Amino acid sequence: MSNSTTMTVGIDALKDWRYAIDIERIAWAIFDREGESANALGRRPLEELGAIVEAVEVGARDGRIAGLVIMSGKERSFIVGADIREFDQLDTEAKVIEGIKPVNTMLDRLERLPVPVVAAVHGVCVGGGLELILACHYRIATRDGATRIGFPEVKLGIFPGFNGTARSIRQAGPMAAMQNMLTGSMIRANVARALGYLDQLVASPQELRWAARKAVQQKRKSKPAPFVKSALSRWPVRGWLAGRMRTETRRKVREDHYPAPFRLIDLFERHGGDLATMKEAETRAFAPLMVSETSRNLRRVFRLSELMKAQAPKGFDWKPLRVHVIGAGTMGADIAGWCVASGMEVSLQDISAEQIKKGIDAQAKLMARKFRTKAERDAAKARLIADPKGDLVGRADVVIEAIVEKLEIKRKLFGEIEGKLKPGAVMATNTSSIMIEDIASGLADPGRLIGIHFFNPVAQMPLVEVVRGAGSREEEVRKGATFVTAIDKFPLIVKSVPGFLVNRVLAPYLMGALQRLENGEEKERIDEAARTFGMPMGPIELADAVGLDVCLHVGKILKQAPEGNKLEEMVAAGKLGKKSGEGFYKWVDGRAQKTEKAYEPSELKKLGRELIEPLLVECERCRDEGVVESADLVDAGVIFGTGFAPFRGGPLHFRASEVASQPFRAQRAAAE
């Protein structure tokens, strides 16, 4: 974002854009940000775009320019949004407004150009990138699966700030536009065209230039949303629609935790009937969100996600294409399914052919979600191979064991397969609790074994722990992190200690909550207090969801589960939680059946903070013991592995912020 109120860059001194006028008088502006692998709209690129707009204004007036085409010079993406690295410079509302104003002025000038302005898009086009193309007159994109558009701003605690709120409503109507902005989800090019964000699709990037040239020559102009859609912006329908949106949003997030979607709904309700007024009001509503603690913490979470991706080495000459999974239970089959959905060929081994079939059949929902066409689904199905005898283990680049959590059985299995693996293949265990070096003892090459620990449900949990045993070779750990990145998960390299990171910090949190339950506190109150703090699910419900047998097993290994407790009794009675239909809650259609009760908010706030304390203490121990490389990686692992309240920026960050704010709180209390 720019802090300048004028665009002062000369058209001959561009660094992030390439600008040329061809023989047909079409100006081509190619965004190719210097020194970056992807285009982000930072201060300099925006100032340079302003210079281009000014040059086109002049050229259009004197007849030298007949149109403008905006494209990306990056092969894989168009524009990934505004440059988040510059956000922290805008630390007051006044600075935010000052930074946004010249950008919106420039986009208005772009929109008012008297010659056709065409955006030609391939790859990801989100946030500020989508706002930029919405200011163009006509939008063409590739039909390629890599082309996605969306407004992810809500995930950073804000909403579109380059007048994307008004322009998206103009193009797609309020229902679709508000839904896209409120969820932050990305949509495919064909869906975007159907909604009105895009006007034309072409088959490949090679066709973009030709299509854009024709669009300029034919002076094509995008049409706004038809009356049947745009009429929903009129009062009183708009007020009713805003009410529906609030109700739906409250089912997903709490306003005090995530205010941005609620402020966006307010903006639409008050100004959605007049898009010119909405554009002006957008900046005033955007500024306080941008400087809020929630947005700062969510931007921190984004940076933590980038830090985790960096755990995979750059330029590493090893590419996994084939995976062999041993164990076709829920976890093993889901790992296999996810790898297939990520484009890999997977062989699935189990002593029971019936279990393999059941595991493969269970992946149908994932495949239906990931692949649009029958041909794609059939191709994916062909890549998931039943291999009851393990005949294909020698072909695999990655072999993952996901069998029963018993040390001797795992040792025996690895002893049998070690000699069958091809040179360079990764040999990994998905153990959640057994030390890697204990499993590796007895192997001819114990340094080859690592942990690749997935979380349940595999398709939803973004984190995978890559576990380094005491003797694991560094090259194997690096391969493990590379594999995790290749299947679009976040790798977290952790030391082989009981519980690794995530289960180790979760155990005292869960066991502390279960102890409160044994002492007579209501499960609904405990769970509601945790959600009040910001956890996605309360600890009692979470224990049910994970499986009470799993909780008991991990609790015993970490010496957190005392003998003869309620948990032990329930497991002995076959009440295992969600998977058995009953645990601490009864489960119907995958949902815990709860008794609705009202509790005093201040009590819930106090209890929520108490519940989280054991987790915070364990996080500090993990940091001090070097279970992962840094405090930031502790925060990243616990956010992405447990769902720890993202708006709080991570457990250690929260603890540090809390300590830093204590003197201020004491002063305020004394003043009151």
N, C-alpha and C positions, 0 to 999 in steps of 0.2 A: 504493500500500500504506500501511497505517496504522502509525504508530509509537506509537500510543496503545493502552492496554490496555482502555479503556472507550469506549463510544459515547455522546458527550455532546451531540450535536446535537438540538435540539428539533424536533418534527414541524412546527411552524409557521414554522420558519426555514430551510426547505429551499431550496437554490439550484440543485442539479443534478437534482433529482427533482421531479415534480409528483405530489401525493398527494390523492386524493379518494375519498369513499365514496358510491356511488350509491343510488338509491331501493330497489334490490334487495339492499342491504347488501354489495355487492361492493366491495372496496377496489382502487383502480387506482393502481399505482405506475409512472409514466412517466419513464424515464431520458432526460433532455435536458440534457446537461452544458452549463453556462453558458459562453458565449464560445468553444465548440469546434464544429467541423464534424462530429465523430464522437465517440461515447461511449467513453471509456476509464476503467477502474476505478482511479482515483487515491484518495488518502487521503480527501478530502472526500466523494466519491460513496459510498465504502464506509461511512464513518461515518453518512452520511445514510440509506443503506439499512438500517443497524443500527437507526436511530431508527424507520424504517418497520416493521421486523420487530417491534420492541418495541410499537409502537402496535397492530399487528395482533394480537399476543399478548393485549393488554389487551382489545381490541374483541371478540376471539373468546370470551374468558372471560365477558364480560358480555352477549354475544348481539348486539352491534351490528354485527359483521362476520361474513359467511357465507363469505367466500373472498377470495383475493388474486390479482390478475393483474399480471404484470410485463411491460411493453412498452417500446419505444424511441420517443422523440419525434423522432428523426432519420429523414428520409425514406429514406436510402440504406443505412443499416446499423443493426444492433442494438447490439452491443458489440464493439469491435476488440481487446479484451484488457485486461490491466493497463496502467497508464500507465508506459511505459518511461522517461519523463523523470524519474520518481521513484526509479528503481532505484539510481542512484548514491549516494543518501542512505544506503542500507543497505550500508555498507562493512565490516561485520564480521558474522560468523556469528550473534553474539548479537543484533545489530540485526535481522537477517533473521528470526530465530525470533520476536523480540519483535513485529515487524511483521506476521507471518503469523498468529500465534496468535489475535488478536481477530477476524480475518477468518474463520478456520475455525470459531471458536466461533459467530460470527454466522450462517454458512451452516448449521451444525448446528441452530441455533434455527429458522432458516427451514424446514429439512427437517422439524422436529418440530412445526410449527404444526398445531393440531387442525382447521383448516379447509383446504379445497383451495387449493393454490398452483399457478397456471398461468403458464407462460412463453409469450408470444405473439411469435414471432420473424419479422422480415423483414430480409433483408440479411445482411451478414457477422456471424457470431457465433463468435468464436474465443478461444482461450486462456482467460483469466479469465471471459469472457462465457459460454463453453461450460460452464465449471466452475460458474458461477452457475445456469444453467438445469438442470444435472444435479442440483442440490440442490432444485429445484422438484418438485412431485408429478406434473405432466403438462406435456407440451411440444408446442405447435402451431407450425407454420411455414408460410410461403408456398412454393408449388411453384416460384416464380420462379427464374430462372437466377441472379439476384443473391444469393439466399440460399445461403450456404455456411457450413459449420461445420468446425472443426478445432482441433488443438493445435499451433501453430507454435513452441512454446517451445524445442524442440530446436535450432531455427535461431538461438536466442539463447544457446545453451550451457547451458540448464537443461531441466527438464521441468515439467509442471503442479504448482503448489505450493499450490493452494486445494482440496486433496483430490480433484482431478480424476482422479488415477491410480486410486484405489479406486472412485469413483463410475462412471467410464467402464467399468471391468471389470464392475461390477455390472450395468450396462445392456446392454453389447454383448458381454460375454464377453472373456476374455483375448486371444484371437487377433486379433480386430478392434481392440479398444481399444489393445493394445500396438503393433500395426502403425500405427495412426493417430498415436500419440504418438511412435513411433520415426522416422517419416518426416516428420512435420510438415506433411503435405499436407492440402489443404482438400477437403471432399467435398460433393456436391450434396445438396439436401434429400431427394430420393427415396432416395438411397443411405443417408443418415443414418437415415431412417425404417426402412429394411430392416434396418439394423444394430442398431437399438434405441435410438439417441440421441434420436430424435423419435418422437412417438406419433401425430400427425395432421398432414395437409397440407391447406391450403386454396389456392384458385386465385389469390387476390390479397390485397394488404394490407388492402383494404376489408372483407374477410371475417373478419379476425383477431378483432376485438372481439366479433362475434356468436358465433364459435366458442369463444372464451375464456369468454364468459358462460355458454354451454351447458355447457361442461366443468365450470365451478364448480358450476352448479345440479345437474348429474348426479353430482357428486363423483367425477369420473373420476380414476383413479390409474394411473400407468405401471407396466408389469410389468417385472420384472428379466429378464435373459437366461435363456432356457430351460435346463434341466438339461444338455442335450447340449452347450451352449456353456460353461456355468459349470463343468462337471465338469473342464475342462482346467486349472482352477486348483488341482486337488487333487494331492497328492504320490502317486506319483512322476512323473506326467505333467507336472506343472509344471516339474520339473527338466529333463526331456527337452526341453520346449518352450523353456525359457530357453536351453538349449544351442544349439538351432536358431536362435534369435533372435540370439545372439552371433555365430555363424558368418556369418549373413546380413548382420549389421551390419558385421562386419569386412571384408566384400567392398566396402563402400561408403566407410567412414571408418576412420581409425586412432584407437585409444583414447587415445594420448598427445596427439593433436591435438583430438579431440572426445570428452571423457569422458562427457558427459551421457547419451547413449543406453545406454552400458554400465552407468552407475549406476542407470538406470531398470530395466534387466534384472535387476541385482542385487536391487533393491527388490522386484520381482515374484517373483523366485525365493525370497527369504527370507520374504516376508510375504503373497504373493498368495493364500494359502489362508485368510487371516483379514483381511477388509477393514477391520475396526475397528483392528486392529494396524497394517495398512498405512498408514492415515491418519496415525497417530502417527509412524510411521517415515519417512513421506514428507518431513516438515519437516526432520528431522535429516539426511536424504540431500540435500535440496534446498539447504540453507544454504551448504555449502562450494562448490557449483557457482555459486551466485549471486554470490559474492565472488571467484570465480576470474578469472585474467587472460583466459582463453578467453572467458568470458561478457562481460567488460568490452569486449573487442575485437569480439565479434560484435554487441554493442549499438551499438558505434561504427559498424560496417558498416551496421546498420539506419539510423542517423542519416545516414550518407553517402548511402544510397539516397533518403532524404527530401530531402537537399540537392540531389541531381540532379534530382528531380522539380520542385524549385523553380526550375530553370533555365528552365522554360516559364513565361512571364509569366501572372500572374493577371488575370482579367477582360479578356483580349485578345479583341477582337471579330472573330474569324476562325475559322471551323470547317471543316476539310477533310473532304470527303465523297467526292470522286472523285480517283483517282490514275491517272496514265499512266506505265508503265514501258517504257523503250526498251532492249531487250536481253533475250532470253528464255533466256540461258544459265542455269546453276545459280543464280547469285546473283540475277540479275534476276527469274527465275521464282519463286524463293523469297521475294523481297521482295514481289512481286505476291500470292503466296499468303498471306503473313502479313497484308497489308493487307486482303485479302478476309476472312480469319478474324477480323479486328478490326472487321468490319461495313462496310467501304468497298466502293465499286464500282471495279473496276480494269480498265483496258485494257492489253493486253500487246502490244508491237510488236517485230518482228524482220524482217529481210530474208528469213528462211526460215520459211515457214508450217509446215513440218515441225518446226522447232525450237520454235515457239510451242506446237504440239500436245504435243510432248514435255514442255515446261515446265509446261503446264497439267495434263497427266496426272500429273506428279510431285507435284502438290499433294494428291492423293487421300488420302494417309496423314494429312496435317495436318488436312484437313477431317473425316476420320473421327474424329480425336482431339478436335477442337474442338466438333463438333456431334453431338448424340445421336441425332436423328431423321433419317429420310430426307428429310422436308420441309425441315429446316434445311440439310441437305447440298445438296439440289437448289437451294435459294435461294442458297446460297453459290456453287455452280457457275455459276449464272446471272449472278452479279456479276463473274465473271472472264471478260473478253471478249477474244477473239483479234482483234487489230487490225493486220494486217501492213503496211498503208499509213500508219498513224498518223492515221487520219481523226478519231479522238476526242481528239487532243491538245488541241484548243481548248476542250474541256469540262472538263478536269481542273483541280482546285485545286492539285495537286502533280504535277510532272513530274520523274521521276528517270531519269537516264541510267545504264545499267549495261552498257556495251559494252566492247570491248577497251581495255586500258590503253595507248593510243597517243595522244599529245597532238594531233597533226594531225587524226586521225579524230574525236576528241571536239570539237575546235574547229569542224570542218566541220558536224558534226551540230547543235551549238547555233546556229550561224549560220543553218541551214536552218529550225529550229523556233522561233527567238526571236519572229518576227513572228506566229506562229500561236497563241501562248499568250494566254489571256484576261487582262485586267487583274487584277492581284492574285494571280495564280497563282504558286506557288513554282517556280523553275527550279533544279534541283539535279543534281549529279553524285555518283555513288557511288565515285568514284576513291579508291583506297587509298594513292596515292603521288604523284600529280601536283598541283602547286600550283594552287589555285583561280584565282588571278590570271592564270596562264599560259593556262588554258583560256578564261578570260573575255576575254582580249585579242582585239580584233577584233569584239566584240559591240557593238551599238548602245547597249546599257545594261549595261555590265559589272558594275555594282553590284547587279544582280538575281541573279547566280549565287552559290549557296552549295554547300557539300558536305553531303551526308547519307550518311555512311559506315557501312554495316552490316557486321557480322562474320559469318563462316561457322561453323556453320550458323545461318541467320537465326532459325529458330524457337526455338533454344536460347540464343543469346547475348542477354543483356538490354540491352547497351549499344549506342547509336548515336551516333557523333561528328557533331555539327553544326559544319561547318567554316566559319569566317569568313575569307574572302579579304581581302587588303589593302584592296580597294575595295568589299567587300560591304556593302550597307546594313543597318543594325541591325534594321530592321523585317523584312527577309527572314530574318535569323538567328532572330529571335523566332518568326516563322512556322514555321521549320524545327523549333525546339524544341517548339512547340505540336503540330505534326504527329507528332513522335516520341512525345510523351506520349499522343496520341490513339490510337496503335497499341500502347499498353501497353509501351513500352520506356523506358529511362532515357536522356534526352538529355545529352550532354556537349559544351558549346560550347568548341571548340578553335581556336587560331590556325592559319592555313595555313602550316605549316612542313613540310619533308620528313618523311613518315611520320606527321604529326599527333602524337597522343600515344601511342596503343597500339602501333602498328607501330614507332614510334621507340624505345620502351623495350624492346620484344621483340627487335628486331634484334640488339643487342649480346649479349643473353642467349643467343639461338639460335646466333649465329655463334661465340660463345665456346665453347659446348658442341660445335659441329661441329668447331672447331679442336682440341679435346681428342680427338675421335674420329679426326681425321687424325693426331694425335700417337700414336695407338695405344691409347687408353683404350677400355674396353668400353662399347658403347652401353647395355647393360642396367644396368651399374653407374652410368653417368651419369644415366640416367632414374630409377633407384631412389633415387639421392641427392636428386634434385629432389623426388620424392614424399615422401621422408623429411623434407625441409624443409617440405612442405605443399602443393606445387603439385599440381594435379589430374592432370597428365600430365607426363612427362619431356620435356625439350626436343627430343630426337631423335625421339621418337614424335610430338610436336607438329609438328615440321617436316614429317614425313610426312603428318600429318593436314591441315595447311594446304595442302600441295602444294609440292614442292621447287622447281618453276618459279616459284611466287609468292615463296618465300623468296629465291631467287636474284635475282629482279627487284627486290624491296624492298631486299635487301642491297646491290645495286649502286647504287641511287638514294641510299641512306644511306652509301655508301662503306664498307660493312662486309664486303663479299665480295671477297677478293683474287682476282686472275686465276689461272686454272688450278687451282682447288681441286677437291676431291672432289665438291662440290655441282654444279659446272659440268659435270663429267664425267657425273654421273648424269642430269642433265637432258638432256644431249646424247644419252644412250643411251635416253631415253624412260622412265626410271625416276623417276616423278614422285611416288611415295608412295602413299597410300591410293587415290587416284582411278585409278591405273594398275595397282594390285594389288601393286606392289613399289616400295620406296624403300630406306631403310636397313633397314627390316623388310619381310618378306613379309606381305601382308594377306589374310586369309580371312574372308569373311562380315563385313566391316567391322571386324575385330579384328587388331591387330598380333600376329604369331606370335613369341613371345619364348622364350628359353632360360632356364629357372628356375635361378637361382644364389643362393647365400647369401653375404652380405657382412658384414663387421664393422660393427656399428651405429655405433660412434664414427667410423669412417672415412666412412661415408655421411653422418653429421651434418656433419662437417668439409667434405666435398666439396659437399654441398648448399648450405652457406653460401657457399662459393667460387663456385659456379655462379651464384648470385643476385646477386653483387656488381655485375657490369656493369649489370644492370637497376636496382639501387639508385642507382648513380652517374648513370645517364641520367635517372632520375626527379628527382633533385636539379637537374640541368641544366634540365629542363623547368619545374620550379618557378621557378628563378631567371630563366628567360627569359620567363616569363609565358605559356607555351603554353596553360595554362588559368588560371582566375581565382585559384586558391588551392592551397595544399598539400593541403588536404582533398580538393579535386577531382582532384588528381593521384592520390591514394590511391583515390578512388572509381572513377576511370576504369580504373586498372590492376587493381583487384579485379574489376570487372564486365566488363572487356574482355579480361582474360587469365586470370581465375580465380586470381590471386595469393592464396595462403593466407589465407582470410578470418579465421581464428582469430588471425592476427597483426596484424589491424587496418589493413593497408595498408602499402606499402613504406616510405613516409616515416615513418609512425608506428612501424613496426618499427625503422627506423634510429635514430630518436630514443630509443626505449625501450632499445635496445641500448647506446647511448652513455650514457644515464642510469644503466644498471645496472652499468657498468664499474667505478666506484669500489667498489661493494658486492662485486662479484666479486673484485676485487683484495684487499679486506679478508678475504674468506672464504678465498681461496687462501693468504694470509699466515698466517691462524689455523690452517689445516690443516697 
